[in-house]
């Protein structure tokens, strides 16, 4: 079983704890959330391999992505899935313009939907 680690960077801040806290289903299988380590993970199937992918906050605009059970060729798909989990490609500029004084949550990296 192979394992790996990479850094995934974002254009806008993404706060993993705020994203997880906004959706109670992050505590339901197949998700795994460890509030002590700040890691979110789940099992994923890529091709014919079943493995585990985890993500942890590195700084406001990047995450550490860890995986087990996949080879290096799966890295682009692993990154695509994590970006989807975190709604990382959502461009919040229009929401920020519409919110006025409530923009602080989005500026901190909140306001995203956790997706599978």
C-alpha positions in Angstrom: 0.0 0.0 0.0 1.5 3.3 -1.0 1.1 6.6 0.9 1.8 10.2 0.0 1.5 13.8 1.0 1.0 17.0 -1.0 0.1 20.6 -0.4 -3.1 21.9 -2.0 -3.3 25.7 -2.4 -6.4 27.9 -2.9 -7.1 31.3 -4.4 -9.4 32.3 -1.4 -9.1 31.3 2.2 -10.7 28.0 3.2 -11.1 27.3 6.9 -11.4 23.5 7.4 -12.9 23.8 11.0 -15.5 26.3 9.9 -16.5 24.2 6.9 -16.8 21.0 9.0 -18.7 22.8 11.8 -21.3 24.1 9.5 -22.4 20.5 8.5 -23.2 17.9 11.1 -23.0 15.2 8.6 -19.2 15.4 8.6 -19.5 13.2 11.7 -21.3 10.5 9.7 -19.7 7.6 7.8 -17.9 7.5 5.5 -16.5 10.8 6.8 -14.0 10.9 9.7 -13.4 14.2 11.6 -10.8 14.4 14.3 -11.2 17.7 16.1 -8.0 17.3 18.1 -5.7 16.9 15.0 -8.0 18.9 12.7 -8.1 16.2 10.1 -11.0 15.4 7.9 -10.9 12.1 5.9 -12.8 9.4 4.2 -12.3 6.3 2.1 -12.4 6.8 -1.6 -12.3 4.5 -4.6 -10.1 5.6 -7.5 -10.0 3.2 -10.3 -9.8 -0.3 -8.8 -8.1 0.9 -5.6 -9.8 1.7 -2.3 -7.8 4.0 -0.1 -8.0 6.8 2.5 -7.6 10.5 1.9 -7.2 13.0 4.7 -6.9 16.8 4.7 -5.6 19.2 7.4 -5.3 22.9 7.5 -1.8 24.2 6.8 -2.6 27.9 6.6 -5.6 30.0 5.5 -5.0 29.3 1.8 -3.6 25.8 1.8 -4.2 22.3 3.1 -2.0 19.3 3.6 -3.4 16.3 1.8 -2.4 12.8 3.0 -3.4 9.5 1.3 -2.9 5.8 1.7 -3.6 3.0 -0.8 -3.0 5.0 -4.0 0.0 5.4 -6.2 1.4 8.7 -7.4 -0.6 8.5 -10.7 -3.8 9.1 -8.6 -2.5 12.4 -7.3 -4.5 14.6 -9.8 -7.7 12.8 -8.9 -7.0 13.0 -5.1 -6.5 16.7 -5.5 -9.7 17.1 -7.5 -11.7 15.3 -4.9 -10.4 17.3 -2.0 -11.0 20.5 -3.9 -14.6 19.3 -4.4 -15.0 18.2 -0.7 -14.1 21.8 0.4 -15.9 23.7 -2.4 -12.4 25.2 -2.9 -13.2 26.4 -6.4 -16.1 28.5 -5.2 -15.4 32.2 -6.0 -16.9 34.1 -3.0 -16.5 37.6 -4.4 -20.1 38.1 -5.3 -21.3 36.7 -2.0 -18.9 39.0 -0.2 -20.2 42.1 -2.1 -23.8 41.2 -1.2 -23.2 40.5 2.5 -21.9 43.9 3.6 -20.9 43.7 7.2 -21.3 39.9 7.4 -18.4 39.4 5.0 -16.0 38.5 7.9 -17.0 34.8 7.9 -16.2 34.4 4.2 -13.0 36.4 4.6 -11.9 33.9 7.3 -12.6 31.0 4.9 -16.1 30.1 6.0 -19.4 29.9 4.1 -18.4 26.8 2.1 -20.3 23.6 1.7 -18.7 20.3 2.5 -19.3 18.0 -0.4 -18.6 14.4 -1.2 
